Amino acid sequence: MEAMKECHQLIESLLQQARKQRSALELLTGVFANEAQRLFRHDQAMRLRRLKTSVIREVSNIQEQEIVASNAFTRTSLLMGAADFALGGLAAAMTRSCQLFSIGAQLAQIELSKIKPFGTVLVTVGHGGLPDDAEVISLSRLARESNSSESSVEAALKARDYLLMTPDAFSNLVDELEGRVLHGSLTLPIASKQLRAEWHPTDVISQ
């Protein structure tokens, strides 16, 4: 009987230890799950942070290209204007015609008055949303290449459902998204439709 009693006591002790271990395991499981969720949110936030850094770098590069292109255009316009004026003066001197001199001056004025857009850099978000479908564009360069106005190019992009943002607005938007991802109220990817529905102030997204 004594042996049986000791056996029951041993079994009860083992059961108590098993219950404690199960409680500890359940607690650890919750801790591990919370930590895994925290790491997941942190990784997603890092993706947004890397996107922001990449966009800022690309914006800077394109803005520098725009400055170079603008300076080159100005120099070319000045040279062409001076050449038109000089040719008109030479022709007027050779023919003794004031009219040719006037024509040369008019051609020079026309050349110098030509205006091309430079310096407008935007961030576009396509159908894939963030963070995978963002691109930095020079609206001015697209307008120059298509020989149209910036507003026409912008309208064409909007017609294709692109979201257009200034670099500063994009930076502010990503900061807000990162905060929501870390808080757990938002998960990547974020579709452009969702962006348009939730973040639509005119200073953030051009629709």
C-alpha positions, 0 to 999 in steps of 0.5 A: 500500500505504501508503494502504491501511495508513493506511486500516486504521489509521483504521478501527481507530481509529474502531472503538476510539472506537466501543467506548469510546463504547458503553461510556460509553453503557452506563454512562450508561444504567445511571446514568440507569436508577438515577436514574429509579428513585430519582426514582420511589421519591422521588415515591412517598415524597412521596405518602405524606408528603403523605398523612400531613400531610393526615391529621394536619391533618384529625385536628386539625380533627375533634378540635377539632369534637369538643371544641366538640360536647362542650362544647355537649352539656354546656351543653345538659344543664346547662340542661335539668337546671336547667329540669327541676328548676325546673319541678318546684319551681314545680309543687310550690310551686303544688300544695304537693306534695312529690312533684312536687318529687321528680319534678323532681329525678329528671328533672334527674338523668336529664338530667344523667346522659345520656352521649354519646361524644365525641373518638374519632377514627380513620383508616380504610383502605378496599379501595383501600389506601394512599395513595388510600383513607384517611379520617379519621372521628369514631367518636364522631360516627358513634355519636351520629348512629346512637344506638349505641355506639362499639363497635357502629360500629367492629364495623360498619366492620370487617364492611365490611373497613375497617382502623381505626387511631389517628392515632398508629398511622397516622403510625407506619405511614406512616413505615415504609411510606415507608422501605420505598418509599425502600429499594425493597422496596415500591411503591405502591399498597399494598392493604388486604389487603397491609397486613392481612397484613404490618402487624397488631400490635394497636397499629397496626391494629385488625382 
